[in-house]
């Protein structure tokens, strides 16, 4: 689509129920607390993320020594925020599309291109998250 074509605003996509319902919560690893010296640094339960209904979304590492909450904490936070980010993008899409189709650019091709890039990025992120 060229920078001069305009999109017709579309209603927000329905992104319900193809993924575990949010919000998602980070569950810290449970360190091994037994007497076996060979298991020092291991975990009774690795870190993970669970959905609002308590179902597991993902588990990080294994009980044998990887998967502490602190190894990849930034990744865990990003994964846990995924449902909220998807909902925010889905809610923003119609407004951004409307702005792009109705804004008076007054010949400001850079602004129009920037807004179109944002719209394309939102569309791509939603498609990636929903396999649409």
Buried (B, 14 or more C-beta within 10 A) or exposed (E): EEEEEEBEBEEBBEBEEEBBEBEBEBBBBEEBEEEEEEBEEBBEBBBBBBBEEEEEBEBBBEBEBBBBBEEBEEEBEEBBBBBEBBBEBBEBBBEBBBEBBEEEBEEEEEEBEEBBEBBEEBBEBBEEBBEE
